[in-house]
């Protein structure tokens, strides 16, 4: 979108796309049901078989998942952070309408499509809240809202922002979150682990670019660290949230924690822009207990960009330079 004038802005909406998260313990079941109904998450061609397997997984995981959310306040922090980010973006650019659509929990794409149509929106920027492209996240969310547009006979000019892990402004926001987590302490005393949500290895073998983009992002950040004079004791990439018996990306974060015994460890959740259950529960609660068990001297988890002003500014600049979608 090339620097729209005031009239264009008044007819423009930006939709932030994300997975979503339960807004209450009652919504955990809905979240899990919708997630395991997604063919990108559970790649079973038959809708009937996918429904059967998904129902089995939900039944098996529901109680534990509800217990986990209970430990972080009874809901996912993701929706709240997204709401706050939209509010900040709206304040910074009041002539554009900012909203968000979630893949597995409200607000769903269909409701958002209806709202945009009723507002007379003529141009929509679909902005992925995932900085790296994966079919399981970015493609799933983009396809979902495009289906909703078609079902509602809503035909705006569409612009997509599918990935931005190479953007310097975005990476500077990450550096700031890491510096905040250090709190002025010497980074040379800390081992830095970039933790990314894992994927089955078969997804990568089948052409998903996610892992490649994660590793490229880490290389970019290492270059930025040199510019800022940040030198860590070591830097490593690991993966979290593995489930099931099949082969997933390695190394698994939980498996490498014992190697940091008596050391200081800083985790940055590189695959997320918004804190969620995987950062607030898995990294900051569950693995913190593991860190204590392994006698890790200092265990810290940096915050995601969330609704910080530098991230909001980055988003505004990214949408200004995005190219229209060509059908």
C-alpha positions in Angstrom: 0.0 0.0 0.0 1.8 3.0 -1.2 1.4 5.9 1.3 -2.4 6.2 0.9 -3.9 9.7 1.0 -6.5 10.8 3.6 -9.4 9.7 1.5 -7.9 6.3 0.9 -7.1 5.9 4.6 -10.7 6.5 5.6 -11.8 3.5 3.5 -8.9 1.3 4.7 -8.9 -1.4 7.4 -6.0 -3.4 8.8 -6.9 -6.9 10.2 -4.3 -8.5 12.5 -4.5 -12.3 12.1 -3.5 -14.7 14.8 -4.3 -18.1 16.2 -6.3 -16.8 19.1 -6.6 -18.2 22.6 -9.3 -19.0 25.1 -10.9 -16.0 26.7 -12.1 -18.2 29.6 -11.7 -21.8 30.9 -15.0 -22.6 29.2 -13.5 -21.6 25.8 -10.6 -24.0 26.0 -12.6 -26.8 24.5 -13.7 -24.6 21.6 -10.1 -23.5 21.0 -8.9 -27.1 20.9 -11.8 -28.3 18.8 -11.2 -25.7 16.1 -7.5 -26.1 16.1 -7.6 -29.9 15.6 -10.3 -29.4 12.9 -7.8 -27.4 10.8 -6.3 -29.6 8.1 -3.0 -27.7 8.3 -2.7 -28.7 12.0 -4.1 -32.3 11.6 -3.3 -33.2 8.0 -5.9 -35.9 7.5 -7.7 -35.6 4.1 -11.0 -37.1 5.2 -13.0 -34.5 7.2 -14.8 -37.4 9.0 -11.6 -39.1 10.1 -10.0 -35.7 11.1 -13.1 -35.0 13.2 -12.8 -38.4 14.9 -9.1 -38.0 15.6 -9.5 -34.4 16.7 -12.3 -35.3 19.1 -10.1 -38.0 20.7 -7.2 -35.5 21.1 -9.4 -32.8 22.6 -10.9 -35.3 25.1 -7.4 -36.5 26.1 -6.0 -33.0 26.4 -8.9 -30.8 27.7 -8.5 -31.3 31.5 -4.7 -30.7 31.4 -5.1 -27.6 29.1 -7.7 -26.1 31.4 -5.4 -26.6 34.3 -2.6 -24.9 32.5 -4.7 -21.9 31.6 -5.9 -21.7 35.2 -2.3 -21.2 36.3 -2.0 -18.1 34.1 -5.2 -16.4 35.1 -7.8 -18.6 33.5 -7.4 -17.4 29.9 -4.9 -16.7 27.2 -3.1 -13.3 27.4 -3.0 -13.2 23.6 -6.4 -11.6 22.9 -5.8 -8.9 25.5 -2.4 -8.0 24.0 -3.9 -7.9 20.5 -6.8 -5.6 21.7 -4.2 -3.2 23.3 -2.1 -3.2 20.1 -5.1 -2.4 18.0 -6.0 0.5 20.4 -2.5 1.8 20.1 -2.4 1.6 16.3 -5.8 3.3 16.2 -4.5 6.2 18.2 -1.3 6.5 16.1 -3.3 6.3 12.8 -6.9 7.2 13.5 -8.0 7.4 9.8 -7.4 3.7 9.3 -9.7 1.2 11.0 -7.8 -1.5 12.9 -9.3 -4.8 14.0 -8.3 -8.4 14.4 -9.5 -11.9 13.5 -8.6 -15.1 15.3 -8.4 -18.5 13.7 -9.7 -20.7 16.6 -11.5 -18.4 19.1 -13.6 -15.2 18.7 -13.6 -12.9 17.0 -13.8 -15.3 14.0 -13.1 -14.2 10.4 -16.8 -14.4 9.4 -17.8 -11.7 12.0 -14.9 -9.5 11.0 -15.8 -9.8 7.3 -19.4 -8.7 8.1 -18.2 -5.8 10.1 -15.8 -4.5 7.4 -18.5 -4.9 4.7 -21.0 -2.9 6.8 -18.4 -0.1 7.4 -18.0 0.3 3.6 -14.3 -0.6 3.7 -12.8 -0.6 0.3 -9.2 -1.7 1.0 -8.1 -4.3 3.6 -4.5 -5.1 4.8 -4.3 -8.6 6.1 -1.4 -8.5 8.6 -0.1 -11.8 9.9 0.9 -11.7 13.5 3.4 -14.5 12.8 6.7 -13.0 11.7 7.7 -16.2 9.8 5.6 -18.0 7.2 4.2 -21.4 7.9 1.3 -23.2 6.3 0.1 -24.1 9.8 -0.2 -20.5 10.9 0.1 -17.8 8.2 -1.5 -19.7 5.3 -4.3 -21.1 7.5 -5.2 -17.7 8.8 -5.0 -16.0 5.4 -7.1 -18.6 3.7 -9.7 -18.5 6.5 -10.4 -14.8 6.2 -10.4 -14.9 2.4 -13.0 -17.6 2.6 -15.0 -15.4 5.0 -14.8 -12.5 2.5 -16.0 -14.7 -0.3 -18.9 -16.1 1.8 -20.0 -12.6 2.7 -19.7 -11.3 -0.9 -17.2 -8.8 0.3 -14.7 -7.8 -2.4 -12.3 -5.1 -1.2 -8.8 -4.4 -2.6 -6.6 -6.8 -0.5 -3.0 -6.3 0.6 -1.2 -9.1 2.5 1.7 -8.9 4.9 2.7 -12.5 5.3 6.2 -12.3 6.9 8.6 -9.6 8.2 11.3 -11.4 10.1 13.9 -9.6 7.9 12.6 -6.2 8.7 15.2 -4.2 10.7 12.6 -2.2 12.7 11.0 -5.5 13.8 14.3 -7.0 14.8 15.2 -3.8 16.7 12.0 -4.3 18.7 13.2 -7.8 19.6 16.6 -6.4 20.7 14.8 -4.0 23.0 12.8 -6.8 24.6 16.0 -8.8 25.2 17.7 -5.7 26.7 14.7 -5.2 28.9 14.9 -8.8 30.1 18.6 -8.3 30.9 17.7 -5.3 33.1 21.1 -3.7 32.8 23.0 -6.9 33.7 26.0 -8.0 31.6 24.8 -10.1 28.7 28.2 -12.0 28.7 27.0 -13.8 31.8 23.9 -15.2 30.0 23.3 -18.0 27.5 20.6 -16.9 25.1 18.2 -19.5 23.6 15.8 -18.5 20.9 12.8 -20.8 21.4 10.4 -21.4 18.5 7.2 -23.3 18.4 8.0 -26.7 17.0 6.6 -28.4 13.9 6.6 -32.0 12.8 9.8 -32.7 10.7 7.5 -33.9 7.9 6.1 -30.4 7.5 9.6 -29.1 6.8 10.4 -32.0 4.5 7.2 -31.2 2.5 8.4 -27.6 1.9 7.2 -25.5 4.8 9.8 -22.6 5.0 9.3 -22.0 8.7 12.5 -23.5 10.1 14.6 -21.8 7.4 13.1 -18.4 8.2 13.6 -18.9 11.9 17.3 -19.7 11.4 17.7 -16.7 9.1 16.0 -14.5 11.7 18.6 -15.6 14.3 21.4 -14.8 12.0 20.0 -11.3 11.4 19.7 -10.8 15.2 23.3 -11.9 15.8 24.4 -9.2 13.4 22.4 -6.6 15.2 23.9 -7.8 18.5 27.3 -6.9 17.2 26.1 -3.4 16.2 24.9 -2.9 19.8 27.9 -4.5 21.4 25.8 -7.4 22.9 27.9 -10.5 23.4 26.2 -13.5 25.0 28.0 -16.5 26.5 26.4 -18.6 23.8 23.4 -18.4 21.4 21.3 -21.4 20.5 18.0 -22.2 18.7 15.6 -24.7 20.3 12.0 -25.7 19.8 9.1 -26.1 22.2 5.5 -27.5 22.4 6.2 -30.9 20.8 3.3 -33.3 21.1 2.8 -36.9 20.0 5.2 -39.7 19.0 6.3 -38.5 15.5 9.6 -36.7 14.8 9.5 -32.9 15.5 12.1 -30.2 15.0 15.2 -30.5 17.2 16.6 -29.8 19.6 13.7 -29.7 22.0 14.1 -26.9 24.6 13.2 -29.2 27.5 15.9 -31.6 26.5 18.7 -29.0 26.5 17.8 -27.3 29.8 20.1 -29.7 31.9 23.1 -28.4 29.9 22.7 -25.0 31.6 23.2 -26.2 35.1 24.7 -23.4 37.3 24.5 -21.0 34.4 22.3 -18.0 33.6 19.8 -18.6 30.8 17.7 -16.1 28.9 14.9 -17.3 26.6 13.5 -15.3 23.7 10.3 -16.7 22.1 11.3 -15.9 18.5 8.3 -17.3 16.7 5.7 -15.2 18.5 4.9 -11.5 18.4 2.3 -11.8 21.2 2.7 -13.5 24.6 0.4 -16.5 24.9 0.0 -19.7 26.8 3.3 -21.0 25.3 5.2 -18.1 26.7 3.4 -17.4 29.9 2.8 -21.0 30.9 5.2 -23.3 29.1 8.2 -21.0 29.1 7.7 -18.8 32.1 6.0 -21.3 34.5 6.5 -25.0 33.4 10.1 -24.7 32.2 11.0 -22.4 35.1 10.2 -25.2 37.4 12.4 -27.5 35.3 15.2 -24.9 35.5 15.0 -25.0 39.2 15.2 -28.7 39.2 18.4 -28.6 37.0 19.8 -25.9 39.3 20.0 -23.2 36.6 21.3 -20.2 38.4 19.1 -17.6 36.7 16.3 -18.4 34.3 14.5 -15.5 32.4 12.0 -15.3 29.6 11.9 -12.1 27.6 8.6 -10.6 26.6 7.2 -10.6 23.1 6.8 -7.2 21.3 3.1 -7.3 22.3 1.6 -3.7 22.2 4.8 -1.8 22.5 5.1 1.4 20.6 8.2 0.3 18.6 6.3 -2.7 17.4 3.2 -0.7 16.5 5.4 1.8 14.6 7.0 -1.2 12.7 3.5 -2.5 11.7 2.5 0.9 10.4 5.6 1.2 8.3 5.2 -2.4 7.0 1.6 -1.8 5.8 2.6 1.3 4.0 5.0 -0.7 1.9 2.9 -3.8 1.3 2.0 -4.8 -2.2 -1.7 -5.5 -3.3 -2.7 -9.1 -3.6 -2.9 -10.3 -7.2 -5.5 -13.0 -7.9 
